[in-house]
Amino acid sequence: MRWTGLALLLPWLIAAQTYDSPIVRGVVIECDPRPAGELSIRTADNHVLRYLFDKRTYAERDQEMIEPAHLAAGEKVEIVSDRASGDPLRYARTIHVVQPVPAQRPLRSRVPRPYDPRLDTVRTGTLTYSGVVYRVNAEKFVLHTREAGDLAILLRTDTRYLENGQIVDSASLKPNTRVFVRAGKDLYNEVEAYQIIWGRIMAPR
């Protein structure tokens, strides 16, 4: 029985010895939302470590001082620590956010806006594509092109759809339709369609 208990404790003891280091990097799992508490991180080799922090712990993000309690799950941090007297956990002296959590892409509003021809000069776009629609849903469509292969293109709430020279709604865009797309890139560097044209207007003369 004693050997069984030792076998169970051995991995934990090895991990404790391996990470009894003053400087460790990892990703925040959780952090107590109070001035003094505990912080848990996951290292690159999948070990979970816990640290103590209090008002004396120095924490910074983007070269600005923050409260340790304001650390967010998913942030990559570097912790400088030492052994806290009378406690099995190490005490975090400094916490530096190496990589903040990336900002989430805002949800696109599905409330359509009326077409304003004055916007055409702004929304002309610098990218053009032609090909066959492979898949389409309310958010985006996949265009099969000869030059670039399959390309996912986002649909805006004010994307214009022209079939045979007439403005139609988004439901008219169907798979297997050959289209011409005028597009640009948004703030997230993703391609979005400003105008999609198909029908007789595209037929060669």
N, C-alpha and C positions, 0 to 999 in steps of 0.2 A: 504493500500500500504506500510505503514511504517512497519507493521508486516511482510509482505512478504519479504521486504529487510532484516529485522533482521533475519528471518528464513534462508535466503540464506547465511548470513554472519556468523551465529552461528557455523556451522561445522568448518569454517576456524579459528574462534576465539578460539574454543576448541583446535584445533590442534596446534595453535600458543602457547597457554598456556602450553599444554602438552610437547611441544618440545622447550620451552624456557629454555633449559638445557645447561650447559657448555660442556657436553660430550655426543656425539651421535654417534652411529654406523649405517652405511648403505652402499649401493652399488652405485658406481658412475654411474650416467646417462649420464652427459655431463660436460665438463669443457672447459672454454674459453682458446684457445691456445695462450695466451699472458701473460706477466708478472703480470698484474693486471686484475682481472675480476671476474666472478661468477662461482660457482661450484654447481651442482645439484646432490643430492643423493636420493635414495629410501630406507626407513627404513624397518625393518622386518615386520611391520604391514601396509606396503604399503602407507606410507605417503611420499610425495615428499617435500624435504627441499632444500632451496638455501642458499648459503653462499658467502660472499665476501672474496677475497684473494688478496694479493699483494706481493711485493718482501720481505717483512718482515715476511710473513707466512713461518713457518718451515714445510717442508714436507719430509718424508722419506719412502723408500721402501727397504726391505731386509737390514736394518741397514745402508743404504746409503742415504745421502741427495740428494733430487731431486727438480726440479722446480715444483711448484704446477700445472703449465700448462701441465706438462708431465703425469699427472694422466690419466689413461685409463678407458674408459667405461667398467663396469663389475667388477672393482676392489672393494673389500670390504675395507672400510676405517673407522677409528675412528677419529672424529674431536673434538678438544677442541676449544671452541669459546666464544666470549663475545659480548655484544650488541654494535654495531657500532653507534657512535653518529650521529644523523641526518639521519639515514638510517634505514628502516624497517628490513633489513637483518642483521643477525649476522655476525661477522667478524671471520674468521677462523684463530686462533693463530697457532695451530699445526695440521697437517694432517698425520696420521700414516696409511700406507697401511697394513692392517691386513692379507689380502689374495689377492695376485696378480691374474690377469687373467691367467688361465692355458694356457700353450703353445699349439697352435693348431697342430694337427697331420699333418705332411707334406703329400701332395698328392703323391701317389705312381706313379712312372714312369711306363708307359705301354710299354716302348721300351724294347723289349726282349733282354737279353744278351745271347751270345753263351754258350753252356754247356761246362764247364771245369772240367774234372774228378778230377783235383787236389783239387777242392773245396769240394769234398765229405768228406774229413777228417775234414773239418771245419763245414760243414753243416749236420753232421750226426744227430744232435738233441738228446735230452734226453727224449722226449715224444713219445709214440707210441699209436696209436688208431686203432681200426678196427670197421667197421659198414657199414651202408647203406647210400649212399648219398641221402639226402632229398631234398635239393635245391642247386643250383649252379649258380653263375654269374661270371663276370669278376674279381671281387674283393675277393670273399670268397665263401665258400660252407658250408652247414649245414650237419653235420654228425650225424645220429641217432645211438647211441651206447647202448649196453646193460648195461654197467656199469655206464656211466655218463649222460645218456639221450641225448638230442639234444645239440650238441656242434658246435658253429660257429668257423670256421678255416679260417684264411686269406690265400690268394694265393699270392705268390711272383712272380716277373717277371722271376725268375730263378727256380721256382718249377719244379721238374722233374716228368713227367707222364709216367708210364710204364704199358702197356697193353700186357698181354701174354708175358712178358719179353722184349718187344720192346718199345723204346722211342717213344712217340706220343705227339701231341700238346694238349693244354688245352681244345680245343673244343671236344676232345674225352671223356672227363669226363662228364657223364650223370647222371641224377637222377635215383634212384633205383639200382645203381651199388654198389655191395659190394666191399669195398676197405680196404687196409691197409695203414696207414698214419704214416710217420716218421716226427716229428715236433719239434718245440722249441718255446720259447717266445721272442718277440721283446722288444725294449726299453720301450714300453708302456704296457708291461706285457700281451700282447695279443698272442694267439696261432697262429702260422703261419706254413704252410706246406712246408717242404723241399722236400719230396718225397711221391708220391701217386701211389700205386701199385694195379692192379686188373687183373682179368682174370685167365687163367689156372694155373698160378704160385701160386695162392691162394687156389686152390682146394686141399682138404685133400688127402693124399696118403694112 
